[in-house]
Structure formats: C-alpha cells, structure tokens
Amino acid sequence: MNSPAAIAPTRPLANGAAIPQIGLGTWPMSNAEAEVAVAQAIEIGYRMVDTAYKYGNEEGVGRGLRASGVPREELFVTSKLNGEWHGVREAQQAFDDSVKRLGVDYLDLFLIHWPMPWQDRYVQAYEGLTKLLADGRVRAIGLSNFKPAHIERVLAATGVTPDVDQIQLSPQVTRDASRAYNSEHGIVTQSWGPIGQGGDLLADPSVTEIAQRYGRSPAQIVLRWHLELGLVPIPKTTSPERMRSNIEVFDFQLTPSEVAALSALDRGEETADDSDTVGH
C-alpha cells in the first residue's frame, strides 16, 4: 500500500461523534465504480465516504470499504434515506436496509435526503433518526437539503440538534443564510457539489489566479475555501489522481481577501435546487 496523501483532521459534532473535514462523494457512481473508487480513496487517505439509497451504489460502497483493509472503526460512513421512508418506523426500516446493503453494523451518519415538505413527514422521519441515535445504531444524525425553516420544525419537535446539514454549496452558491443558521445552532454544514457541477467555476479567473499564486490546482483552491469557512466538502471523483489532489489541502491557507474574492462569485440562493419544490 502506498503511503496516504493525507489524513483529514476531524471536527466534533453536536451529539458526540467527530467528522473528517473532507470526504468522498459517490454520486452518480455505479456499484462497480464505487467499489473501486472507495477502496482507492481509503488507500489514498480518505476516511469518510458518502452514499445514499438513491445512489443505488451502497453495495459497491460496502465492498470498497471491506476491500480497503482499514478497520471499520477508523472509517466514517454516511448514507441517506429517501422520501418514501419519511416516518418514525419507516426511517428505522430504511436504516436497516442501508446497513444490510453496505454490509456494516452501524452508520456514522444517517441523513434525511430531502425534506419534501409537501409530504409533511420529515419531522416524523427525524424522530425515527433520534431513536436510532439513542439506541447507538448511528453515531450521528442529520439532514440534507434542509432550509432553516425546515430545521426549526425538527428542533422544535425533538429538541435534538442535527449533527449535519448537507446542502448544495460552492463559491457560486454560497448559501449564506443556511450557513449562518447552522453555525448559530451548532450544526456542521457539509457541502455537496463543492467544486461546481460540470460548470465554469474552476475556469473562473478569480479561482485560477489564486491557484497560480499558490502553485495549486483550481479544485484545491475551491476546496480550501470550504475549509476556511468551516465547511465539510465531499467532492466526487473516480480518478485516483484527483482524489489525491483533493485531499492535499491541509498544508496551506487562503487569506481573508482571497476567501472574500471567491465568495463574491455567488450567483444567489435561487441558483440552488429549491428543496421546497424538488426532492426524492
């Protein structure tokens, strides 16, 4: 085995677990792709892997975890439940199904993938997650694509702080209101789509000029921006070279003015997927 490129430092979560500050996203990998990518990422130094029922690759992720040879307790595994399991018992059944597909005994983090407010069942789903947490079957629980108004209802109903809110977030979609709300309530903000989604972010002069200044890749600069803001990015790639580059971001820092220049690329909340109207 090659020596790891880096092992990400961790940060504490509200309910006692600790989360690595960068992870591997696996959407839209197939089972076969995920098996290879996860094993490679762990060898490179990743300790957090993010999947979901909707991705259809939990079995492959699980095979990759086992193929890595790294002890389960050293890994941080996240999955998410779909809208059809919004309910107390249903959420617990979704958990049972996910751990079976992954071939693990517990999850480090279990998330509600989308609030789907038109169903008006996400509070009950979160109550199901709190039971899993109390039973020790998950180490942390949270939400994905939830807005502050959705989180308010969850907190009011349960009194249990979500460990994580995973939302679409990049310098082009900075989600200022959600980040501020989460920070105020002790919720870690995790960034999906952190380096853009096939768009023009990495070619933007604001990014490339900073990259040239530091002798870094544009993706490294953007990922460092997330870290400077206290976010936890989960970039997706199947390329070992990009995996290695993406995790080698803990040995330099951006200046406040550089962070501000990247944040100025924000195109507004309306460019994010609206979780009041979309989801699964």
Backbone as CSV, one residue per row, in Angstrom:
resi,resn,N_x,N_y,N_z,CA_x,CA_y,CA_z,C_x,C_y,C_z
1,MET,0.845,-1.194,0.000,0.000,0.000,0.000,0.882,1.247,0.000
2,ASN,0.514,2.218,-0.816,1.223,3.480,-0.820,0.904,4.256,0.444
3,SER,1.802,5.153,0.820,1.520,5.984,1.981,0.398,6.960,1.642
4,PRO,-0.491,7.246,2.608,-1.611,8.150,2.335,-1.125,9.532,1.920
5,ALA,-1.884,10.158,1.007,-1.582,11.535,0.637,-1.769,12.452,1.837
6,ALA,-2.842,12.219,2.571,-3.150,12.998,3.764,-4.278,12.286,4.475
7,ILE,-4.340,12.457,5.779,-5.491,12.021,6.547,-6.153,13.293,7.060
8,ALA,-7.405,13.510,6.695,-8.072,14.753,7.061,-8.250,14.847,8.568
9,PRO,-7.999,16.015,9.139,-8.348,16.208,10.545,-9.855,16.106,10.729
10,THR,-10.286,15.912,11.961,-11.710,15.809,12.246,-12.188,17.013,13.024
11,ARG,-13.499,17.163,13.103,-14.092,18.198,13.940,-15.255,17.589,14.706
12,PRO,-15.545,18.058,15.911,-16.599,17.463,16.726,-17.991,17.785,16.195
13,LEU,-18.903,16.869,16.430,-20.311,17.047,16.078,-21.143,17.190,17.354
14,ALA,-22.354,17.682,17.187,-23.188,18.060,18.340,-23.473,16.900,19.279
15,ASN,-23.633,15.696,18.732,-24.039,14.564,19.555,-22.885,13.641,19.935
16,GLY,-21.631,14.143,19.787,-20.500,13.441,20.353,-19.556,12.767,19.389
17,ALA,-19.953,12.576,18.136,-19.052,11.981,17.151,-18.085,13.036,16.620
18,ALA,-17.169,12.602,15.760,-16.235,13.521,15.104,-16.214,13.184,13.618
19,ILE,-16.270,14.204,12.782,-16.373,14.007,11.338,-15.094,14.468,10.645
20,PRO,-14.555,13.674,9.717,-13.425,14.150,8.918,-13.809,15.407,8.130
21,GLN,-12.853,16.285,7.923,-13.154,17.573,7.305,-13.248,17.522,5.785
22,ILE,-13.010,16.364,5.190,-13.256,16.179,3.764,-13.586,14.709,3.550
23,GLY,-14.432,14.440,2.564,-14.819,13.067,2.284,-14.985,12.832,0.802
24,LEU,-15.289,11.586,0.466,-15.509,11.212,-0.925,-17.000,11.105,-1.198
25,GLY,-17.496,11.896,-2.154,-18.853,11.737,-2.637,-18.916,10.627,-3.679
26,THR,-20.052,9.918,-3.758,-20.134,8.775,-4.675,-21.275,8.868,-5.686
27,TRP,-21.951,9.986,-5.755,-22.983,10.162,-6.778,-22.362,10.741,-8.037
28,PRO,-22.610,10.175,-9.236,-23.516,9.075,-9.584,-22.765,7.790,-9.943
29,MET,-21.909,7.298,-9.080,-21.161,6.080,-9.380,-22.074,4.846,-9.370
30,SER,-21.761,3.893,-10.227,-22.400,2.589,-10.179,-21.798,1.779,-9.029
31,ASN,-22.386,0.618,-8.741,-21.801,-0.258,-7.727,-20.356,-0.612,-8.061
32,ALA,-20.106,-0.954,-9.321,-18.760,-1.355,-9.723,-17.777,-0.191,-9.589
33,GLU,-18.204,0.992,-10.026,-17.334,2.164,-9.914,-17.068,2.514,-8.443
34,ALA,-18.132,2.440,-7.634,-17.995,2.803,-6.221,-17.058,1.850,-5.497
35,GLU,-17.140,0.562,-5.818,-16.267,-0.405,-5.159,-14.797,-0.055,-5.366
36,VAL,-14.442,0.272,-6.598,-13.056,0.607,-6.910,-12.677,1.955,-6.307
37,ALA,-13.538,2.957,-6.501,-13.216,4.309,-6.053,-13.074,4.382,-4.538
38,VAL,-13.962,3.733,-3.816,-13.911,3.791,-2.354,-12.630,3.144,-1.835
39,ALA,-12.282,1.974,-2.361,-11.048,1.322,-1.929,-9.830,2.190,-2.239
40,GLN,-9.809,2.804,-3.424,-8.691,3.674,-3.785,-8.629,4.899,-2.878
41,ALA,-9.786,5.498,-2.623,-9.811,6.707,-1.801,-9.309,6.427,-0.392
42,ILE,-9.709,5.300,0.167,-9.263,4.966,1.516,-7.758,4.724,1.539
43,GLU,-7.235,4.066,0.512,-5.788,3.868,0.435,-5.059,5.204,0.357
44,ILE,-5.651,6.158,-0.365,-5.036,7.475,-0.518,-5.083,8.259,0.792
45,GLY,-6.044,7.962,1.651,-6.110,8.654,2.935,-7.489,9.107,3.355
46,TYR,-8.495,8.957,2.503,-9.856,9.334,2.873,-10.352,8.408,3.978
47,ARG,-11.114,8.991,4.888,-11.741,8.187,5.936,-13.260,8.377,5.973
48,MET,-13.786,9.296,5.188,-15.238,9.496,5.103,-15.716,9.209,3.687
49,VAL,-16.787,8.413,3.605,-17.418,8.085,2.330,-18.905,8.380,2.443
50,ASP,-19.454,9.057,1.438,-20.841,9.490,1.438,-21.620,8.759,0.355
51,THR,-22.708,8.095,0.751,-23.582,7.438,-0.211,-25.031,7.711,0.177
52,ALA,-25.976,7.038,-0.488,-27.403,7.203,-0.209,-28.164,6.073,-0.883
53,TYR,-29.337,5.786,-0.345,-30.214,4.813,-1.007,-30.410,5.187,-2.471
54,LYS,-30.666,6.477,-2.725,-30.995,6.946,-4.072,-29.855,6.696,-5.054
55,TYR,-28.638,6.661,-4.583,-27.500,6.496,-5.486,-27.441,5.093,-6.081
56,GLY,-28.067,4.131,-5.416,-28.062,2.767,-5.942,-26.701,2.100,-5.905
57,ASN,-25.811,2.598,-5.031,-24.447,2.032,-5.018,-23.984,1.629,-3.619
58,GLU,-24.913,1.482,-2.669,-24.499,1.133,-1.312,-23.753,-0.204,-1.275
59,GLU,-24.199,-1.169,-2.073,-23.490,-2.458,-2.085,-22.048,-2.282,-2.544
60,GLY,-21.841,-1.504,-3.608,-20.491,-1.272,-4.096,-19.638,-0.508,-3.108
61,VAL,-20.238,0.496,-2.457,-19.507,1.230,-1.416,-19.067,0.270,-0.318
62,GLY,-19.967,-0.607,0.103,-19.623,-1.567,1.143,-18.488,-2.493,0.738
63,ARG,-18.521,-2.943,-0.505,-17.425,-3.802,-0.978,-16.107,-3.042,-0.969
64,GLY,-16.159,-1.771,-1.350,-14.943,-0.954,-1.325,-14.410,-0.746,0.079
65,LEU,-15.317,-0.539,1.041,-14.897,-0.397,2.436,-14.156,-1.638,2.900
66,ARG,-14.711,-2.803,2.590,-14.083,-4.048,3.042,-12.770,-4.315,2.303
67,ALA,-12.739,-3.983,1.016,-11.523,-4.219,0.235,-10.366,-3.342,0.700
68,SER,-10.674,-2.219,1.333,-9.615,-1.291,1.753,-8.720,-1.893,2.824
69,GLY,-9.252,-2.812,3.622,-8.475,-3.384,4.710,-8.348,-2.496,5.934
70,VAL,-8.904,-1.285,5.879,-8.851,-0.376,7.028,-9.967,-0.758,7.997
71,PRO,-9.690,-0.846,9.284,-10.716,-1.241,10.251,-11.944,-0.332,10.186
72,ARG,-13.110,-0.949,10.335,-14.368,-0.205,10.230,-14.395,0.996,11.168
73,GLU,-13.880,0.841,12.376,-13.976,1.922,13.351,-13.134,3.136,12.965
74,GLU,-12.242,2.986,11.998,-11.451,4.126,11.535,-12.119,4.869,10.375
75,LEU,-13.260,4.345,9.909,-13.950,4.930,8.767,-15.223,5.632,9.209
76,PHE,-15.641,6.620,8.420,-16.848,7.389,8.704,-17.773,7.218,7.499
77,VAL,-18.857,6.470,7.687,-19.740,6.091,6.586,-21.087,6.799,6.729
78,THR,-21.479,7.492,5.675,-22.744,8.236,5.642,-23.680,7.634,4.610
79,SER,-24.969,7.507,4.968,-25.988,7.223,3.966,-27.221,8.079,4.252
80,LYS,-28.189,8.002,3.348,-29.360,8.874,3.431,-30.611,8.093,3.041
81,LEU,-31.728,8.466,3.662,-32.990,7.801,3.351,-33.827,8.636,2.390
82,ASN,-34.607,7.957,1.590,-35.451,8.577,0.579,-36.815,8.962,1.155
83,GLY,-37.568,9.714,0.383,-38.846,10.255,0.853,-39.882,9.228,1.230
84,GLU,-39.829,8.047,0.619,-40.841,7.041,0.951,-40.659,6.480,2.358
85,TRP,-39.569,6.803,3.030,-39.338,6.360,4.399,-39.449,7.504,5.403
86,HIS,-40.223,8.520,5.041,-40.465,9.612,5.983,-41.519,9.173,6.999
87,GLY,-41.070,8.723,8.124,-41.927,8.269,9.205,-41.030,7.690,10.286
88,VAL,-41.542,7.526,11.497,-40.716,7.049,12.605,-40.246,5.621,12.335
89,ARG,-41.181,4.722,12.097,-40.809,3.336,11.841,-40.135,3.191,10.481
90,GLU,-40.634,3.940,9.519,-40.083,3.843,8.172,-38.609,4.227,8.136
91,ALA,-38.233,5.276,8.880,-36.827,5.699,8.905,-35.944,4.608,9.496
92,GLN,-36.452,3.931,10.505,-35.675,2.850,11.100,-35.550,1.666,10.141
93,GLN,-36.611,1.416,9.357,-36.522,0.362,8.354,-35.525,0.741,7.266
94,ALA,-35.520,2.020,6.866,-34.562,2.479,5.860,-33.127,2.278,6.348
95,PHE,-32.912,2.539,7.627,-31.594,2.298,8.204,-31.215,0.824,8.114
96,ASP,-32.135,-0.044,8.540,-31.867,-1.482,8.489,-31.493,-1.924,7.078
97,ASP,-32.221,-1.394,6.096,-31.960,-1.777,4.706,-30.601,-1.254,4.238
98,SER,-30.250,-0.027,4.622,-28.978,0.547,4.183,-27.787,-0.192,4.777
99,VAL,-27.835,-0.492,6.079,-26.684,-1.177,6.668,-26.549,-2.590,6.094
100,LYS,-27.675,-3.212,5.758,-27.601,-4.534,5.141,-26.930,-4.452,3.777
101,ARG,-27.322,-3.463,2.966,-26.701,-3.319,1.644,-25.214,-2.987,1.774
102,LEU,-24.875,-2.144,2.733,-23.482,-1.747,2.929,-22.655,-2.851,3.580
103,GLY,-23.314,-3.775,4.255,-22.580,-4.833,4.949,-21.866,-4.337,6.194
104,VAL,-22.492,-3.374,6.899,-21.919,-2.828,8.126,-22.926,-3.004,9.259
105,ASP,-22.465,-2.837,10.486,-23.337,-2.982,11.646,-23.939,-1.659,12.093
106,TYR,-23.316,-0.574,11.711,-23.800,0.740,12.126,-23.400,1.763,11.072
107,LEU,-24.015,2.942,11.140,-23.613,4.075,10.310,-23.023,5.153,11.216
108,ASP,-22.068,5.864,10.678,-21.533,7.007,11.406,-22.453,8.212,11.286
109,LEU,-23.137,8.336,10.153,-24.039,9.456,9.932,-25.178,8.999,9.031
110,PHE,-26.407,9.260,9.453,-27.588,8.925,8.670,-28.391,10.203,8.481
111,LEU,-28.718,10.504,7.232,-29.367,11.759,6.879,-30.725,11.525,6.218
112,ILE,-31.639,12.474,6.406,-32.853,12.558,5.582,-32.448,13.291,4.311
113,HIS,-32.607,12.638,3.157,-32.009,13.157,1.923,-32.628,14.490,1.483
114,TRP,-33.957,14.607,1.531,-34.655,15.847,1.167,-35.840,16.018,2.110
115,PRO,-36.221,17.245,2.435,-37.362,17.434,3.343,-38.719,17.068,2.714
116,MET,-38.878,17.306,1.432,-40.138,17.018,0.743,-41.332,17.538,1.551
117,PRO,-41.396,18.853,1.792,-42.421,19.399,2.698,-43.851,19.150,2.251
118,TRP,-44.064,18.879,0.977,-45.424,18.590,0.514,-45.959,17.289,1.108
119,GLN,-45.055,16.395,1.553,-45.486,15.190,2.262,-45.777,15.471,3.738
120,ASP,-45.083,16.495,4.284,-45.191,16.882,5.685,-44.924,15.704,6.625
121,ARG,-43.846,14.961,6.329,-43.486,13.803,7.149,-42.021,13.831,7.602
122,TYR,-41.312,14.904,7.306,-39.882,14.878,7.636,-39.625,14.977,9.127
123,VAL,-40.526,15.595,9.875,-40.351,15.631,11.325,-40.439,14.224,11.903
124,GLN,-41.409,13.455,11.431,-41.528,12.068,11.896,-40.301,11.248,11.497
125,ALA,-39.789,11.493,10.291,-38.580,10.785,9.867,-37.422,11.111,10.807
126,TYR,-37.297,12.366,11.188,-36.220,12.750,12.093,-36.410,12.124,13.474
127,GLU,-37.655,12.010,13.919,-37.911,11.314,15.185,-37.399,9.874,15.108
128,GLY,-37.565,9.246,13.937,-37.021,7.904,13.747,-35.508,7.895,13.852
129,LEU,-34.860,8.923,13.318,-33.396,9.018,13.414,-32.951,9.216,14.855
130,THR,-33.707,10.004,15.623,-33.315,10.214,17.023,-33.371,8.910,17.811
131,LYS,-34.289,8.030,17.453,-34.351,6.724,18.117,-33.122,5.890,17.770
132,LEU,-32.717,5.924,16.509,-31.506,5.211,16.103,-30.292,5.732,16.867
133,LEU,-30.229,7.046,17.043,-29.117,7.653,17.780,-29.147,7.211,19.236
134,ALA,-30.329,7.257,19.849,-30.447,6.872,21.255,-30.099,5.400,21.460
135,ASP,-30.384,4.574,20.478,-30.094,3.143,20.557,-28.649,2.806,20.209
136,GLY,-27.870,3.808,19.797,-26.466,3.581,19.470,-26.250,2.915,18.118
137,ARG,-27.261,2.940,17.264,-27.122,2.287,15.957,-26.492,3.229,14.936
138,VAL,-26.580,4.511,15.206,-25.870,5.519,14.420,-25.086,6.390,15.383
139,ARG,-23.969,6.928,14.904,-23.151,7.789,15.752,-23.529,9.260,15.615
140,ALA,-24.177,9.586,14.504,-24.596,10.963,14.261,-25.789,10.941,13.312
141,ILE,-26.640,11.954,13.414,-27.816,12.056,12.543,-27.894,13.457,11.972
142,GLY,-28.616,13.573,10.872,-28.713,14.897,10.291,-29.664,14.963,9.124
143,LEU,-29.474,16.007,8.359,-30.408,16.410,7.322,-29.622,16.723,6.057
144,SER,-30.314,16.677,4.941,-29.699,17.043,3.669,-30.684,17.898,2.894
145,ASN,-30.220,19.013,2.388,-31.047,19.926,1.600,-32.154,20.577,2.421
146,PHE,-31.957,20.675,3.724,-32.934,21.326,4.599,-32.616,22.814,4.724
147,LYS,-33.647,23.637,4.635,-33.528,25.074,4.858,-33.741,25.378,6.347
148,PRO,-33.355,26.572,6.800,-33.577,26.909,8.205,-35.010,26.692,8.678
149,ALA,-35.995,27.020,7.861,-37.394,26.845,8.281,-37.718,25.380,8.528
150,HIS,-37.145,24.483,7.709,-37.359,23.050,7.929,-36.681,22.601,9.226
151,ILE,-35.473,23.089,9.449,-34.720,22.678,10.639,-35.399,23.176,11.910
152,GLU,-35.992,24.372,11.842,-36.708,24.911,13.001,-37.769,23.938,13.481
153,ARG,-38.522,23.343,12.549,-39.578,22.405,12.920,-38.996,21.151,13.575
154,VAL,-37.889,20.671,13.030,-37.244,19.483,13.581,-36.759,19.745,15.009
155,LEU,-36.130,20.880,15.219,-35.633,21.221,16.552,-36.776,21.407,17.542
156,ALA,-37.836,22.080,17.104,-38.971,22.320,17.997,-39.642,21.019,18.406
157,ALA,-39.704,20.065,17.494,-40.410,18.815,17.764,-39.607,17.851,18.619
158,THR,-38.284,17.870,18.470,-37.473,16.828,19.110,-36.491,17.344,20.147
159,GLY,-36.058,18.574,20.033,-35.027,19.093,20.919,-33.653,18.493,20.690
160,VAL,-33.502,17.681,19.623,-32.233,17.031,19.310,-31.584,17.758,18.133
161,THR,-30.398,18.311,18.361,-29.712,19.070,17.325,-29.197,18.137,16.234
162,PRO,-29.521,18.390,14.973,-28.890,17.612,13.902,-27.383,17.843,13.921
163,ASP,-26.627,16.780,13.724,-25.178,16.933,13.663,-24.739,17.663,12.405
164,VAL,-25.438,17.408,11.293,-25.008,17.874,9.974,-26.222,18.324,9.163
165,ASP,-26.039,19.361,8.353,-26.966,19.690,7.268,-26.132,19.707,5.989
166,GLN,-26.375,18.748,5.131,-25.613,18.644,3.882,-26.392,19.351,2.775
167,ILE,-25.795,20.400,2.217,-26.511,21.225,1.232,-25.619,21.518,0.024
168,GLN,-26.256,21.862,-1.074,-25.542,22.285,-2.277,-24.815,23.586,-1.962
169,LEU,-23.489,23.610,-2.166,-22.732,24.778,-1.718,-21.389,24.838,-2.427
170,SER,-21.099,26.002,-2.982,-19.823,26.270,-3.642,-19.649,27.785,-3.696
171,PRO,-18.506,28.281,-4.171,-18.383,29.732,-4.292,-19.456,30.372,-5.175
172,GLN,-20.063,29.599,-6.047,-21.140,30.132,-6.879,-22.510,30.014,-6.221
173,VAL,-22.596,29.231,-5.146,-23.859,29.036,-4.422,-23.498,29.023,-2.935
174,THR,-23.310,30.205,-2.340,-22.677,30.273,-1.024,-23.620,30.021,0.144
175,ARG,-24.914,30.069,-0.069,-25.920,29.693,0.938,-25.690,30.400,2.281
176,ASP,-25.537,31.711,2.217,-25.168,32.467,3.413,-26.150,32.279,4.563
177,ALA,-27.454,32.327,4.283,-28.455,32.231,5.351,-28.401,30.861,6.018
178,SER,-28.293,29.804,5.221,-28.232,28.455,5.793,-26.958,28.272,6.611
179,ARG,-25.828,28.751,6.095,-24.569,28.610,6.827,-24.630,29.332,8.167
180,ALA,-25.189,30.526,8.160,-25.274,31.299,9.396,-26.196,30.614,10.403
181,TYR,-27.340,30.131,9.921,-28.279,29.451,10.812,-27.636,28.199,11.408
182,ASN,-27.027,27.392,10.562,-26.412,26.159,11.053,-25.326,26.447,12.084
183,SER,-24.490,27.424,11.795,-23.415,27.772,12.722,-23.981,28.214,14.068
184,GLU,-25.018,29.016,14.027,-25.641,29.514,15.256,-26.197,28.374,16.109
185,HIS,-26.628,27.296,15.453,-27.283,26.201,16.165,-26.359,24.990,16.380
186,GLY,-25.077,25.154,16.094,-24.134,24.070,16.351,-24.241,22.923,15.367
187,ILE,-24.726,23.202,14.171,-24.892,22.199,13.123,-23.767,22.379,12.106
188,VAL,-23.037,21.312,11.805,-21.976,21.394,10.800,-22.595,21.408,9.410
189,THR,-22.151,22.339,8.582,-22.616,22.409,7.198,-21.669,21.606,6.316
190,GLN,-22.246,20.646,5.615,-21.490,19.808,4.689,-21.869,20.227,3.270
191,SER,-20.881,20.298,2.390,-21.085,20.840,1.045,-21.123,19.737,-0.001
192,TRP,-22.300,19.583,-0.692,-22.289,18.723,-1.874,-22.164,19.611,-3.114
193,GLY,-21.584,19.024,-4.167,-21.256,19.834,-5.344,-20.250,20.918,-5.014
194,PRO,-19.218,20.624,-4.186,-18.379,21.695,-3.643,-17.485,22.390,-4.660
195,ILE,-17.160,21.725,-5.769,-16.309,22.380,-6.778,-17.099,22.637,-8.061
196,GLY,-18.418,22.791,-7.903,-19.268,23.022,-9.057,-19.706,21.694,-9.643
197,GLN,-20.643,21.768,-10.544,-21.216,20.557,-11.128,-21.060,20.607,-12.643
198,GLY,-19.820,20.472,-13.081,-19.572,20.490,-14.511,-19.683,21.857,-15.146
199,GLY,-19.687,22.887,-14.312,-19.832,24.239,-14.830,-18.505,24.935,-15.042
200,ASP,-18.530,26.248,-14.892,-17.371,27.064,-15.239,-16.592,27.544,-14.018
201,LEU,-16.916,27.044,-12.835,-16.288,27.566,-11.623,-14.775,27.449,-11.656
202,LEU,-14.256,26.277,-12.009,-12.816,26.045,-11.926,-12.030,26.828,-12.976
203,ALA,-12.731,27.355,-13.985,-12.068,28.169,-15.005,-12.196,29.663,-14.737
204,ASP,-12.913,30.022,-13.697,-13.120,31.443,-13.397,-11.777,32.094,-13.037
205,PRO,-11.492,33.265,-13.561,-10.216,33.932,-13.268,-9.961,34.148,-11.781
206,SER,-11.029,34.372,-11.008,-10.833,34.553,-9.568,-10.238,33.311,-8.927
207,VAL,-10.592,32.153,-9.478,-10.067,30.884,-8.966,-8.679,30.613,-9.532
208,THR,-8.539,30.759,-10.834,-7.278,30.382,-11.471,-6.125,31.296,-11.060
209,GLU,-6.416,32.566,-10.803,-5.346,33.480,-10.369,-4.818,33.089,-8.989
210,ILE,-5.712,32.715,-8.087,-5.269,32.280,-6.760,-4.509,30.957,-6.876
211,ALA,-4.996,30.080,-7.744,-4.320,28.794,-7.941,-2.890,28.999,-8.421
212,GLN,-2.707,29.907,-9.353,-1.358,30.193,-9.856,-0.479,30.769,-8.748
213,ARG,-1.062,31.586,-7.912,-0.315,32.227,-6.828,0.258,31.187,-5.866
214,TYR,-0.503,30.132,-5.620,-0.092,29.115,-4.648,0.526,27.881,-5.293
215,GLY,0.532,27.822,-6.606,1.015,26.622,-7.270,0.122,25.429,-6.999
216,ARG,-1.194,25.672,-6.960,-2.190,24.648,-6.653,-3.177,24.527,-7.807
217,SER,-3.953,23.450,-7.779,-4.995,23.297,-8.792,-6.198,24.164,-8.420
218,PRO,-7.003,24.573,-9.409,-8.225,25.314,-9.084,-9.125,24.565,-8.103
219,ALA,-9.236,23.254,-8.254,-10.076,22.487,-7.331,-9.553,22.567,-5.906
220,GLN,-8.231,22.518,-5.745,-7.657,22.636,-4.401,-7.990,23.994,-3.776
221,ILE,-7.947,25.038,-4.585,-8.268,26.377,-4.071,-9.717,26.435,-3.610
222,VAL,-10.625,25.883,-4.415,-12.044,25.906,-4.039,-12.298,25.061,-2.792
223,LEU,-11.669,23.901,-2.705,-11.855,23.072,-1.518,-11.290,23.758,-0.274
224,ARG,-10.171,24.451,-0.437,-9.609,25.192,0.691,-10.562,26.299,1.137
225,TRP,-11.261,26.923,0.183,-12.282,27.939,0.511,-13.331,27.348,1.448
226,HIS,-13.800,26.137,1.149,-14.775,25.480,2.030,-14.193,25.319,3.432
227,LEU,-12.956,24.868,3.514,-12.345,24.639,4.824,-12.176,25.942,5.602
228,GLU,-11.815,27.005,4.903,-11.644,28.290,5.579,-12.955,28.764,6.195
229,LEU,-14.087,28.390,5.585,-15.399,28.790,6.082,-15.962,27.791,7.093
230,GLY,-15.186,26.775,7.447,-15.645,25.801,8.418,-16.601,24.772,7.859
231,LEU,-16.588,24.583,6.547,-17.478,23.638,5.881,-16.778,22.295,5.702
232,VAL,-17.563,21.257,5.413,-17.026,19.919,5.194,-17.396,19.488,3.771
233,PRO,-16.486,19.637,2.803,-16.799,19.295,1.419,-16.680,17.801,1.156
234,ILE,-17.494,17.319,0.218,-17.431,15.906,-0.187,-17.348,15.841,-1.720
235,PRO,-16.185,16.187,-2.288,-16.035,16.133,-3.739,-16.121,14.707,-4.266
236,LYS,-16.766,14.570,-5.411,-16.875,13.260,-6.059,-15.860,13.162,-7.186
237,THR,-15.128,12.058,-7.230,-14.277,11.753,-8.370,-13.971,10.266,-8.358
238,THR,-13.781,9.700,-9.539,-13.316,8.315,-9.635,-11.841,8.258,-10.012
239,SER,-11.207,9.418,-10.168,-9.802,9.488,-10.561,-8.897,9.473,-9.339
240,PRO,-8.027,8.480,-9.190,-7.108,8.484,-8.049,-6.245,9.742,-7.975
241,GLU,-5.853,10.266,-9.146,-5.032,11.483,-9.153,-5.805,12.653,-8.555
242,ARG,-7.079,12.799,-8.937,-7.871,13.899,-8.389,-8.217,13.653,-6.922
243,MET,-8.456,12.395,-6.561,-8.679,12.093,-5.135,-7.495,12.578,-4.305
244,ARG,-6.292,12.236,-4.763,-5.084,12.610,-4.028,-4.939,14.128,-3.960
245,SER,-5.156,14.791,-5.085,-5.059,16.248,-5.115,-6.111,16.893,-4.199
246,ASN,-7.334,16.347,-4.230,-8.431,16.952,-3.465,-8.210,16.897,-1.957
247,ILE,-7.477,15.876,-1.485,-7.285,15.767,-0.044,-6.012,16.467,0.426
248,GLU,-5.181,16.889,-0.504,-3.935,17.584,-0.147,-4.172,19.092,-0.029
249,VAL,-5.061,19.444,0.891,-5.459,20.848,1.043,-5.321,21.333,2.485
250,PHE,-4.583,20.581,3.288,-4.460,20.936,4.697,-3.105,21.551,5.040
251,ASP,-2.290,21.829,4.013,-0.956,22.366,4.269,-0.790,23.789,3.743
252,PHE,-1.907,24.463,3.476,-1.832,25.880,3.111,-3.142,26.540,3.516
253,GLN,-3.155,27.861,3.501,-4.349,28.624,3.867,-4.560,29.754,2.875
254,LEU,-5.797,30.172,2.741,-6.125,31.350,1.951,-6.231,32.558,2.882
255,THR,-5.981,33.730,2.345,-6.152,34.950,3.123,-7.627,35.331,3.160
256,PRO,-8.041,36.135,4.129,-9.428,36.597,4.157,-9.866,37.274,2.861
257,SER,-8.965,38.017,2.236,-9.340,38.691,0.989,-9.534,37.692,-0.145
258,GLU,-8.753,36.619,-0.141,-8.928,35.576,-1.154,-10.239,34.825,-0.948
259,VAL,-10.557,34.542,0.308,-11.841,33.909,0.603,-12.983,34.805,0.138
260,ALA,-12.869,36.092,0.403,-13.914,37.044,0.006,-14.053,37.108,-1.514
261,ALA,-12.915,37.063,-2.222,-12.962,37.113,-3.685,-13.694,35.900,-4.248
262,LEU,-13.491,34.755,-3.651,-14.195,33.559,-4.110,-15.669,33.625,-3.730
263,SER,-15.973,34.103,-2.541,-17.371,34.225,-2.116,-18.144,35.201,-3.000
264,ALA,-17.424,36.158,-3.586,-18.071,37.145,-4.457,-18.574,36.535,-5.765
265,LEU,-18.220,35.270,-6.019,-18.720,34.592,-7.222,-20.154,34.098,-7.052
266,ASP,-20.719,34.276,-5.860,-22.067,33.784,-5.561,-23.097,34.311,-6.560
267,ARG,-23.920,33.402,-7.056,-24.973,33.749,-8.012,-26.355,33.796,-7.378
268,GLY,-26.403,33.624,-6.067,-27.667,33.777,-5.370,-28.332,32.459,-5.014
269,GLU,-29.163,32.532,-3.974,-29.868,31.359,-3.467,-30.723,30.700,-4.539
270,GLU,-31.223,31.508,-5.462,-32.127,30.953,-6.488,-31.420,29.999,-7.442
271,THR,-30.087,29.968,-7.434,-29.376,29.034,-8.303,-29.262,27.632,-7.679
272,ALA,-29.596,27.506,-6.391,-29.592,26.195,-5.738,-30.904,25.479,-6.021
273,ASP,-30.848,24.152,-6.000,-32.086,23.372,-6.099,-32.994,23.749,-4.930
274,ASP,-34.264,24.057,-5.224,-35.188,24.528,-4.202,-35.849,23.341,-3.508
275,SER,-35.444,23.087,-2.267,-35.954,21.910,-1.573,-37.380,22.072,-1.071
276,ASP,-37.993,23.215,-1.320,-39.433,23.329,-1.086,-40.231,22.738,-2.237
277,THR,-39.585,22.557,-3.375,-40.330,22.108,-4.559,-39.741,20.878,-5.231
278,VAL,-38.492,20.509,-4.906,-37.877,19.339,-5.521,-37.340,18.415,-4.425
279,GLY,-37.124,17.170,-4.779,-36.565,16.215,-3.845,-37.047,14.817,-4.122
280,HIS,-36.524,13.867,-3.342,-36.919,12.472,-3.512,-36.777,11.724,-2.182
